[in-house]
Amino acid sequence: MKRIYFVVPPSVHVLDLAGPLQLFGALGELGLGAVECICAGPERELRSFQGLALSALRPLPAKLARGDTVIVAGCKLAPDAPLAPGNRVLVRWLQEVARPRLGDITLASVCTGAWLLAAAGLLDGRHCTTHHDYLERLQQRYPAARVLANRLLVDDGGLVTSAGVTAGIDLALHLIARDFGAPAAIRVARDNVVPFRRLSQDPALDAQLRYRGHDHAVIHAVQDFLTARPDYALPYEALAARFALSYRQLARLFRQQCGVTLKQYQQQLRIALARRLLRESDWPVEQVAARCGFASPHAFRAAWRLEEPMTPSAWRVTP
């Protein structure tokens, strides 16, 4: 991801645009990645639904490049009325410029931005979501779309849709974790004081992103340390001493803030690393177990069985 176009419709909802824009902008500010954020729309000046005037918007690009990301912000819509002229311009642009690049770009929407994707035919046969007040009407209006309820976001390959308003922030963190890695997403989330959220049917959070919905600086630091070193094998007393705590203090605080024990958290990190090594290398299971910090292949298999029904060798070759 090098360039993000934020597509701004008339009567845009400010938070639908500003939330993701701020999080992606934090990547450069924090030195995590160089991403060009471009706000573009059908007109140079637009007024948001909240009354804020937006100016100096860029024209919609005549072409998109491989690796570009397009995020369509939500706006105030009258679902049963024809689209406003500015939105018809956006739909035509999505059909003529974005649609031919599907597969090469990431296309996303926040809130009612999904309506514009649907109007362009881009949700036909695709799983998607939108603001809960518009779910049923979106499905009725565009029956070829596979509209899902009770979702913060839906990732259908290169097309990612999110629910209302603040779910755009969850979408941004999801894309940052995907393209820049979990540590970058954690850093951005903490800098913006944002928790990681998922509903039960949403794409699962990476192990490194789980249990981050607290504001305890020391426990975040411990999680950062273990995330960078999932194979850490020294006694927990030594880990606690690194953070000027006794083991009893650390264990109590960790369980209190995260809802799982230190051992359970570390085991999830190790299993996540094992999954990656099994997929990306031809190492034997014994070597994977050692690299992930397990005391023995037997200990690794016992931990694996708690997470996966298949054996590591069978899981490795499953599509």
N, C-alpha and C positions, 0 to 999 in steps of 0.2 A: 504494500500500500504506500504510494507516494503522493497521490493527489485525491482529494475528496471534494466532490461537488455537492453542496447543500442546495437542493432545489427548493426555492421559496415561493409558494403559491400566494395569491391574494388572500387577505384575511388569515394569514398564518397565525398559529398559536405560538406565542413568544417562547414558551418553555420547550415546545417540540423542537424548535430550532436551536435555542441557546444552550440547552442541556448538553446534547451531543457535541455542539460546536466547542463548548468550553473544555470538554474532556479530551477531544482530539487535539485542541490547541495546547493542552498541557503536555503533550508528548514532546514538543519542541522546547517548551519552557523548562522541562525537567531533564532535557538532554537524552531522551529515550528514542527519538527518531525524528527525522525530518519529513513532515507531512504538510503539503500545501492545502489549505482549506479555502475553498472558493464558494462564496454565496452567489447564486445565479437565479434569475427569475425571468418571467415574461416581460417585465418592465423594470426600468432602472430604479424606480421608487415605488414602494408599496406601503400600505398601512396594515399593521397587524390587527387581529380581531380585538386585542386589548387596547388598541388606540395608538400604539407606538409607531411612529413613522420610520420606515427603513429606507435608506438611500444608498447610492453607489453600488447597487447590485450589478453583477456582471451579466452579460448576455448568456443565454444557454449555449453551450459549446456546439460547434458544428460537427465535431467528431469526438469520440472517446478513445483512449488508448488502453491497451492491455494493462490490467492492474489497477485501473481507476475504480473508485468507489463513488456511487451516486446514492445520496440519502434524500428522500422526498419527505419534507416536513408536513405535519398535519395542519389543517386549516378548518375554519368554520364552514360546514356544508349544510345545504338543504337536500337531504338524500333523495327526496321525491321530485326535485326540480332539476331542470337541465343544468349542466355545468356552466359556470360563469365563463365569459370570454377568455380571461387569463388562464383559467384551468384547462380550457380546450386547447390553448397553445401548448401547455405543458403535456397534455395527453398526446398531441401530435408529435412533440419532440421525443417523448418516450417511445412512441411507435417507430419513428423514423431514425433516431440516433441511438437510443439505448437498446432497443430490442435486437438489432443486428449484432450487438456486442455481448449478448448474454453468453456466459461461458468464459468470457475474457475479463469481465468486470464483476464487481459486487454491486448488486442493486438492493436497496433497503428503503423501508418507509417507517415513519413514526405516526402512530395514531391514524387519523383519517387520510394520511398520505396513501394508505392502501387503496382507497377509492380511485385515486388517479392511476395507480398501477393496474387496477382491475379494468378501468375504462379503456386502458391501452391494450387490453387483452393479455397482460403479462402475468396474471394470476390464474389463467385457465389451466386446470390440471395441477395446480401447485397448492401446497399447504400454506396457510397464511392466517393472520389475525389482525385485529384492529381494536379500536376503543369499544368497550363492552356495550355501549348504547347503540352501536352501529353494526354489531355482528350479524343479527338476523336480517337486517335490511340489505347488508352487503351480499349475503348469500342469496337472497331473493332477487336482487338486481343483477347479480353476476353468478348464475347457477353453476357455471363451469369451474369456479374457484372452490377450493376445499377449505372452507372457513372453520377455524378451530376456536372454541371458547376456553376460558380459564387459562389463558397463556399470557405471560409477559412478553415472550417473543417466540417466533417460529423461524427456524433456520432450515430452509429447503434448498440445500446446495448453495448456489450463488445468489439466492434471493432470500432476504431476511426481513420479516415484518415484525413490528412490535405493537403492543397495546397502547393505551392512552397516556399522553403527557409524560410523566416521569419514566415510563417504560423506555423512552428514547435513551435515557441514561444507561439503562441495563443493556440496550442494544449496542451502545457505544463501547461499553466495557467488554461485551462479548466479542466485538470485532477487534478491539485492541488486543485482547488475550489471544485471539486466533492469529493475528498477523504479527504481533510484536512479542508475544509470550506472556505467560502468567505473571512473572515478576513485574513487567511493565504495567500490566493492568492493575496489579496490587498497588504499585506506586502512585498511579493516577488516581485510583479510588481513594487512597489515604490522603493524598494532597487535596482532594475535593470533598473529603469527609462523606463519602458515599459507600454504603454497604453493598455487597454482592447479594443479589436476590434471584431466586428461581421458584416457580411453582412446580408442582409435582410432575407435570407433563412437559415442562420446558426442557431444552437441551441441558444435560447434566453439567454442573460446574466441574472444572478441573479440580483435582484434589488440592492443588496449591491455592485455589480461590475459595475453598469452603471454610466455614467457621471464621469469616472475617467481619461479621456484622457486630463487632464490639469496638470500643474506643480506648482500650487499655494499651498504652504505648509499649510497655515492657513485653506484654504477651505478643503484640505484633512483631516486636524485634525477635523474640524467640521463634515465631513462625517464619520470619524471613530467614533466620539462620538455618533452620531445619529444611526449608524449601530449597535453599542453595546447596544443602548437604544431606540429602535423604539417606545416604549411607552412613551417617554419623553413628559411631558405635561405642563411644566412650560412655561411662556411667552417667546416669541422669544427674547425679550429684555434681559432676564436673560441668555439665551443661548449666545447671542452676548457678554455679559459682561464677560463670561467665557474666551473669546478669545480676550479680550481687544478691542472690537469693539463696535460701536453703532449699533443698529438694522438696520438703514438705510445703513450703510457701509456693514454690513454682507449681507443684502438682495441684494444690488447692486453687490457685489463681487460674491456671489453665482450664481446669474443669469448670470453674465458675464462669469464665468468659466465653469458652468455646462449646461447652456442652458435651465434650468428649475428653477422654484422658489423653495425656501426653503420648502414651504408648499407642493408643488407637490412631491418633493423628499421624504419628511418624510411620505407622504401618501403612496407612492409606497413601502417604507420599511414596513409600518404597514400592508398593504394588503399582502405582501409577508409573513410576520409572521402569519397573519390570515390564509392564505392558508395552511401553515405548521401545525398550531394548529387544523384546521378542519380535516386534513388528519390523524394526529397522536394522537388525543385525542378524547374523547367523550363529551367534554365540550359543553354545550348549546351555541347557537350563542351569547347570551347576555354576557356570561362569556368570550368568545373569544374577543368580542368587547372591553370589559373593559381591558382585558390583553394587547391588542394592543394599548391602549391609546386613544380610541375614547370616546368622551364625552357621547355618548348614542348609543344604538343599531340602532336608526334611522340614526345617523351620519355615523355609520359603513356601513349600507346598502346603503346609498347614495354614499359613496366613493366606495363601492364594485361594484355598477352598472356602474361606470366609467371604470372598468377594466374587468368585467365578465358579460356575458349576462344572466347566470343562477343565481338563488338565492343562498346564501351560503349553505342552507340545501340541495338543489338539486345538487350543485357542489360537496358537500362532498361525495355523494354516487355514483357519476359518475366514471366509471373505468378510 
